[in-house]
Amino acid sequence: MQHLRMWGLSAILSGLLLTTWLIPSTNAQELELGRVINASTSDENVAALTFRAKSAGVLTVVVRSTDESDLILVVTDADGQQLPEGRSDQDIGGDNGAEQLAVTIPRTGTYVVRVETFLSGSADFKIGASWLAFADLEVAADPDGSPSTAIPISAGQQTISESINGALGDYWDWFVFSADGAGTLTVATRADEGDLVLEAFRENEFSEALERSDQDLQGINGNEALTLLVAAGQKLYFKVSSFSEGASVPYRLQIGFMPD
């Protein structure tokens, strides 16, 4: 798809089953929590560790490169979107291959740990994980907080009034546009207070944004916009989040579409 940006575009180990595979390889390997294993990753076969939490809690993951590769560690939900505080690219101790994090798992469900290379290529590494079940950390699922529950938007739709509130677990809102025909789609946010970020994603590709707007149009932190070319039948997903994680921001979403 062509796209055009026009005007601003240890711990207690319980309650968790963890398995690992190299995507898209079917050579699956189980991983027991509390145990360090050797693994590898590459552009074609990104190392992923999938697990099912039986409650809320804290997942701790440590990776160390065994071949001096530069690694990135990411924890996502089942849709592939990164969890809050779910990314490590710290190069701990000046070591490009040393990453670790402790991420809050908000509720029962399936989550994925991904180990990627900073640049293209392959890498070998060691990885270990531990789990602390902590029911008091549970946060109810946000009705529009994932691509699978995104709010449908359409051409000619009136302005939508929404809000995000990280303190209540509402870190972001998702919207989905299904194109009946080819044309140029513009999505914009307007907020009188707060600092917003607007991102666009292709369907089933939620780990990396297709386009991102954090331009503060007209000098207003909540004013963002993306303009993209869409094909008939295509779905595009849009994510509205706060620049400052956990902030509360009421905003308006505007949609414009010009058919080819």
C-alpha positions in Angstrom: 0.0 0.0 0.0 1.2 3.4 -0.9 0.8 6.0 1.8 1.0 9.8 1.8 1.5 12.1 4.7 -0.1 15.4 3.7 -0.7 17.8 6.6 1.0 16.5 9.5 1.1 13.2 9.4 13.7 -14.1 42.4 9.9 -13.8 42.2 7.0 -16.2 42.8 6.5 -18.4 39.7 2.9 -19.4 39.4 -0.2 -19.0 37.2 1.7 -18.9 33.9 2.4 -21.2 31.0 5.2 -20.1 28.8 6.2 -21.5 25.4 8.4 -20.3 22.7 8.7 -20.6 18.9 10.4 -18.9 16.0 7.8 -17.3 13.9 6.8 -18.6 11.4 8.7 -21.9 12.2 6.6 -24.7 13.7 9.6 -26.0 15.7 8.0 -25.1 19.0 9.9 -25.4 22.3 8.4 -25.1 25.8 10.1 -22.9 28.3 9.8 -23.3 32.1 9.7 -20.2 34.2 12.7 -19.7 36.4 15.0 -21.4 33.8 17.5 -19.7 31.4 17.5 -21.1 27.9 19.3 -20.4 24.6 17.4 -19.1 21.6 17.9 -17.1 18.4 16.0 -14.5 16.4 16.2 -13.0 12.9 14.3 -10.7 10.6 12.5 -13.7 9.0 11.9 -15.7 12.2 11.4 -13.3 15.2 11.9 -15.1 18.5 8.6 -15.0 20.4 7.6 -16.4 23.8 3.9 -16.8 24.4 2.4 -17.3 27.8 -1.0 -17.4 29.4 -1.5 -15.6 32.7 -4.1 -16.9 35.1 -4.3 -13.7 36.9 -2.8 -10.2 37.0 0.8 -10.0 38.1 4.3 -8.9 37.2 6.3 -10.7 34.5 10.1 -10.2 34.7 12.2 -11.0 31.6 16.0 -10.9 31.1 17.8 -11.4 27.9 21.5 -11.4 27.2 23.1 -11.6 23.7 25.6 -14.4 23.2 27.1 -13.0 20.0 27.3 -9.2 20.8 24.1 -8.5 18.8 22.0 -5.4 19.7 18.7 -6.7 21.0 15.3 -5.2 21.8 12.9 -6.8 24.2 9.1 -6.3 23.8 6.0 -7.6 25.6 2.7 -7.4 23.8 -0.9 -8.5 24.3 -2.5 -11.2 22.1 -3.2 -8.5 19.4 0.5 -7.6 19.2 0.3 -4.2 20.7 3.0 -3.3 23.2 2.0 -3.2 26.9 2.7 0.0 28.9 6.3 -0.2 30.0 6.6 -3.3 27.8 9.7 -2.4 25.9 13.4 -2.5 26.8 16.1 -1.0 24.6 18.4 0.2 27.4 21.7 -1.4 26.6 22.3 -2.1 30.3 25.8 -1.4 31.4 26.7 -0.3 27.9 26.0 -3.7 26.5 23.8 -3.6 23.4 22.6 -7.1 24.0 21.6 -6.7 27.6 17.9 -6.0 28.2 15.5 -6.7 31.0 12.2 -5.5 32.3 9.4 -6.1 34.8 6.0 -5.5 33.2 2.6 -5.4 34.8 0.2 -8.0 33.3 -3.2 -6.5 33.8 -5.5 -9.5 33.6 -5.9 -13.1 32.7 -5.0 -13.7 29.0 -2.4 -14.5 26.5 0.7 -12.3 26.1 3.8 -12.5 24.0 7.5 -11.7 24.6 9.4 -10.8 21.5 13.2 -10.5 21.1 14.2 -8.6 18.1 17.5 -7.3 16.6 18.0 -3.5 16.6 19.3 -3.7 13.0 18.6 -6.3 10.4 20.2 -9.8 10.8 20.2 -12.6 13.2 21.2 -13.0 16.8 21.7 -15.6 19.5 20.8 -15.0 23.1 19.9 -16.3 26.5 16.5 -15.6 28.0 14.9 -16.2 31.4 11.6 -15.2 33.0 9.8 -15.2 36.3 6.2 -14.6 37.3 4.7 -13.0 40.4 0.9 -13.4 40.5 -0.6 -10.4 42.2 -4.4 -10.2 41.9 -4.6 -6.6 43.2 -2.9 -5.4 40.0 -5.9 -6.4 37.9 -7.4 -3.8 35.6 -10.6 -4.4 33.8 -10.3 -4.6 30.0 -10.9 -1.3 28.2 -13.8 -1.8 25.7 -11.8 0.1 22.9 -8.3 -0.7 24.2 -7.2 -3.2 21.5 -7.4 -3.6 17.8 -9.9 -6.5 18.2 -12.3 -4.2 19.9 -11.6 -1.1 17.9 -14.4 1.5 17.3 -15.6 1.5 13.7 -15.3 4.8 11.9 -16.6 5.7 8.4 -16.4 8.3 5.7 -18.7 11.3 6.4 -19.0 10.4 10.1 -19.6 13.2 12.5 -16.9 14.2 15.0 -16.4 11.6 17.7 -15.9 12.7 21.3 -13.7 10.4 23.4 -11.2 10.4 26.2 -8.3 8.4 27.6 -7.4 8.1 31.3 -4.4 6.0 32.1 -5.1 6.1 35.8 -8.2 3.9 35.1 -6.3 1.6 32.7 -7.6 3.5 29.6 -4.2 4.1 28.1 -5.4 4.4 24.5 -8.3 4.1 22.1 -8.4 2.1 18.9 -10.5 2.9 15.8 -10.9 1.0 12.5 -11.7 2.3 9.1 -13.0 -0.1 6.4 -12.7 1.4 2.9 -15.7 0.7 0.6 -13.7 2.3 -2.3 -10.3 3.7 -3.0 -9.4 7.2 -1.9 -7.6 9.5 0.5 -8.4 9.2 4.2 -7.6 11.8 6.8 -8.0 11.2 10.5 -7.3 14.0 13.0 -7.5 14.6 16.7 -8.4 17.9 18.5 -7.8 18.4 22.2 -8.0 21.6 24.2 -5.7 20.2 26.9 -3.2 17.3 27.0 -0.7 16.0 24.6 -1.8 13.3 22.1 -0.1 10.9 19.7 -2.0 9.5 16.7 -0.8 6.3 14.9 -2.0 4.3 11.9 -1.6 0.5 11.5 -2.2 -2.0 8.8 -4.5 -4.9 9.7 -2.7 -7.6 11.7 0.5 -5.5 11.9 0.1 -3.8 15.3 3.7 -4.0 16.6 4.9 -1.1 14.4 3.0 1.9 13.2 2.6 2.6 9.5 2.5 6.3 10.2 2.7 8.4 13.4 1.8 12.0 14.2 3.1 13.8 17.2 3.5 17.2 15.5 1.4 19.4 17.8 -0.3 21.1 14.8 -0.8 24.9 15.1 1.3 24.6 18.3 -1.5 22.7 20.1 -0.3 19.5 21.8 -3.5 17.6 21.2 -3.9 18.4 17.5 -2.6 15.6 15.3 -3.4 14.4 11.8 -2.6 11.6 9.4 -3.5 11.3 5.7 -3.2 8.1 3.8 -4.1 6.5 0.5 -6.4 3.5 0.9 -7.5 0.8 -1.5 -11.0 -0.6 -1.8 -11.7 -3.2 0.9 -8.6 -2.2 2.9 -8.8 -1.8 6.7 -6.7 0.7 8.6 -6.5 0.9 12.3 -5.8 4.1 14.3 -4.6 4.4 17.9 -4.9 7.6 20.0 -2.7 7.7 23.1 -1.2 10.3 25.4 2.3 11.5 25.0 2.6 11.2 28.8 1.6 7.7 29.8 -1.2 7.7 32.4 -2.5 11.2 31.5 -6.2 11.9 31.3 -7.1 13.7 28.0 -10.6 14.3 26.5 -10.4 14.7 22.7 -12.4 14.8 19.5 -11.7 12.6 16.5 -12.5 13.8 12.9 -12.6 11.7 9.8 -12.4 12.9 6.2 -12.4 10.9 3.0 -12.0 11.9 -0.6 -12.9 9.1 -3.1 -10.6 8.6 -6.1 
